[in-house]
Amino acid sequence: MRLLVSVQSAAEAVVALEGGADLIDIKNPAAGSLGMAAAATMHAIREVVPAGRTLSAALGEVREREKSPVAALPSLNFCKLGLAGLCDWSISKDRWLKLRAAIDQQHGPQHWIAVAYADATAAQAPAPQVVLEAAIETGCVGLLIDTWDKSTGGLWSHLSEAVLRTLIDAAHADRLLVAVAGQLTADDLPRVQHLGADIAAVRSAACRNGQRDQTLCIDAVRELCACCQ
């Protein structure tokens, strides 16, 4: 299993890389679970992440990006859009696809990761199984299972091991990558790995004092990497 660390600056990206992170993800933690960083920040991070290393970015929620389009993107391996507020999937699915198409047209084709919120009811988002089915149907390359509201507990507060394993197995059956997040700690990583996740995605556990709004701690990153072996 590989470790993805979310960073909010070029300096943090350097710390994550030096700590051994396999993948770097760009986000603005202050703007929510999938908060999008400023364009200048994304480009600065791209400058310090070697071309051979995987770089992804959170682009915010669909309903945010519909009002505020994505500025110039750097070269990325993966992109993600959140589906909070889009629970009426019969209508909202087209909004997701339309926005993806607009971003692809403006910035070049992207490799999309569908985002399933474990706390889908609170997020007013489609259920994880619905997101997985849409990911398969619409050509996504992977699935991220995460939490939307960071104040109401981590992944296990909203999703059982049995449900998570079912989602992972179904995604793998259609050759999707699966990343698992949601306030995971070092102790959670062997558990997630046992369930078959390809990637463990962290922010809080890699930060000082375990607080996602603080800066990254290289020792924490190293500990998390060791737990993924």
C-alpha positions in Angstrom: 0.0 0.0 0.0 1.2 3.5 -0.9 1.0 6.6 1.2 -0.5 9.8 0.0 0.1 13.0 2.0 -1.9 16.1 1.4 0.1 19.4 1.4 -0.8 23.0 1.4 2.5 24.6 0.3 5.7 23.8 -1.6 7.6 23.7 1.7 5.2 21.0 3.0 5.6 19.1 -0.3 9.3 18.9 0.3 8.8 17.6 3.8 6.4 15.0 2.6 8.8 13.8 -0.1 11.8 13.7 2.3 9.6 11.8 4.8 9.0 9.1 2.1 5.5 9.8 0.9 4.7 8.0 -2.3 2.1 10.5 -3.6 1.6 14.2 -3.0 -1.8 15.7 -3.0 -2.5 19.5 -3.2 -5.3 20.9 -1.1 -6.3 23.8 1.1 -7.4 22.2 4.4 -9.0 25.4 5.6 -11.5 25.2 2.7 -12.9 21.8 3.6 -12.3 18.1 2.9 -11.5 18.8 -0.8 -10.5 22.5 -0.5 -8.8 23.7 -3.6 -5.5 25.6 -3.3 -4.8 28.8 -5.1 -3.4 28.4 -8.6 0.0 30.0 -7.6 0.3 27.4 -4.7 -0.5 24.5 -7.0 2.2 25.6 -9.5 4.7 26.2 -6.7 4.1 22.7 -5.5 4.5 21.3 -9.0 7.9 22.9 -9.2 9.3 21.0 -6.2 7.6 17.6 -7.0 9.8 15.7 -9.5 8.1 14.8 -12.7 8.4 11.1 -11.9 6.4 11.4 -8.7 2.6 11.2 -8.5 0.9 14.6 -7.9 -2.8 15.0 -7.4 -5.1 17.9 -6.5 -8.4 18.5 -4.9 -10.5 20.9 -6.9 -13.2 21.6 -4.3 -16.9 20.7 -4.5 -18.8 20.6 -7.8 -21.2 23.3 -6.6 -18.2 25.6 -5.7 -16.5 25.1 -9.0 -19.7 25.8 -11.0 -19.6 29.3 -9.5 -15.8 29.8 -9.5 -14.0 28.0 -12.4 -10.6 26.3 -12.0 -7.7 28.6 -12.9 -4.6 27.4 -14.8 -3.7 23.9 -13.6 -0.2 22.5 -13.4 0.5 19.1 -14.8 -1.3 16.6 -12.6 -1.6 12.8 -12.4 -5.1 12.8 -10.8 -7.9 15.3 -10.0 -10.8 15.1 -7.6 -14.1 16.9 -7.3 -16.4 16.6 -4.3 -20.1 15.7 -4.6 -21.4 17.3 -1.4 -24.9 18.7 -1.9 -25.6 16.6 -5.0 -27.7 13.9 -3.4 -30.3 14.0 -6.2 -28.1 12.0 -8.4 -30.6 11.7 -11.3 -30.0 15.4 -11.8 -26.6 16.0 -10.2 -24.6 13.4 -12.2 -24.9 15.5 -15.3 -23.5 18.5 -13.3 -20.5 16.5 -12.3 -19.9 15.3 -15.8 -20.4 18.7 -17.4 -17.9 20.3 -15.0 -15.3 17.5 -15.6 -15.7 18.0 -19.4 -15.2 21.8 -19.0 -12.0 21.3 -17.0 -10.8 18.7 -19.5 -11.5 21.1 -22.4 -9.8 24.0 -20.7 -6.8 22.3 -19.2 -6.4 19.1 -21.2 -7.8 15.6 -20.3 -7.4 14.8 -16.7 -7.4 11.4 -14.9 -10.4 11.6 -12.6 -10.8 10.1 -9.1 -14.4 9.9 -8.0 -15.0 10.9 -4.4 -17.3 8.9 -2.1 -18.1 10.5 1.2 -18.5 7.9 4.0 -20.7 10.5 5.8 -22.8 10.9 2.7 -26.0 11.7 4.5 -24.4 14.7 6.4 -22.8 15.8 3.1 -26.0 15.4 1.2 -23.9 13.5 -1.3 -24.7 10.3 -3.2 -24.0 7.1 -1.3 -20.6 5.5 -1.8 -22.0 2.6 -3.9 -23.7 5.1 -6.2 -20.5 7.0 -6.6 -18.6 3.8 -7.3 -21.1 2.8 -10.0 -20.8 6.3 -11.6 -17.0 6.1 -11.4 -17.0 2.9 -13.4 -19.6 4.1 -15.9 -17.9 7.5 -16.6 -14.3 6.4 -17.0 -12.8 7.4 -13.7 -9.4 5.8 -12.9 -10.0 5.5 -9.2 -12.2 6.0 -6.1 -11.4 8.0 -3.0 -13.4 7.1 0.1 -13.2 10.0 2.5 -15.1 11.9 5.1 -16.7 15.3 4.4 -17.2 16.7 8.0 -13.9 16.4 9.9 -15.7 17.3 13.2 -17.8 14.2 13.4 -15.3 11.5 13.6 -13.0 9.6 11.2 -13.8 6.9 8.6 -14.8 4.2 11.1 -17.4 6.4 12.6 -19.3 6.2 9.4 -18.3 3.1 7.5 -17.9 -0.5 8.7 -15.0 -2.7 7.6 -17.4 -5.0 5.8 -18.9 -2.1 3.7 -15.4 -0.8 3.0 -14.1 -4.1 1.9 -17.1 -4.6 -0.4 -16.5 -1.2 -2.0 -12.8 -1.9 -2.5 -13.4 -5.3 -4.0 -16.0 -4.0 -6.4 -13.7 -1.1 -7.5 -10.8 -3.6 -8.0 -13.1 -5.8 -10.1 -13.3 -2.9 -12.6 -9.6 -2.1 -12.2 -10.0 1.1 -10.3 -7.4 2.4 -7.9 -8.8 2.8 -4.4 -7.6 5.4 -1.9 -9.0 5.5 1.6 -8.9 8.6 3.9 -10.9 10.1 6.7 -8.7 11.1 9.7 -6.7 7.9 9.5 -4.0 7.4 12.1 -0.8 5.3 12.0 -2.7 2.6 13.8 -5.4 2.6 11.1 -3.0 2.0 8.2 -2.5 -1.8 8.7 -6.2 -2.2 9.0 -6.8 -0.3 5.7 -4.1 -2.2 4.0 -5.6 -5.6 5.1 -8.9 -4.5 3.5 -7.1 -4.1 0.2 -6.7 -0.3 -0.3 -4.1 0.7 -2.8 -3.5 4.1 -1.2 -3.8 5.4 2.3 -4.4 9.2 2.2 -3.6 11.3 5.2 -3.4 14.9 6.3 -4.1 15.2 10.0 -1.8 12.3 11.0 1.1 13.8 9.1 0.8 17.2 10.8 2.1 18.5 14.1 -0.1 17.5 17.0 -2.3 15.6 14.6 -4.0 18.8 13.6 -4.8 19.2 9.9 -4.4 23.0 10.0 -0.9 22.8 11.3 2.3 22.1 9.3 3.6 18.7 8.3 6.0 16.9 10.6 8.6 14.8 8.9 8.8 12.3 11.7 5.1 11.7 11.5 5.4 11.2 7.8 8.2 8.7 8.3 6.1 6.8 10.9 3.1 6.6 8.5 5.3 5.4 5.7 6.7 2.6 7.9 3.1 1.5 8.7 2.4 1.1 5.0 5.2 -1.5 4.5 
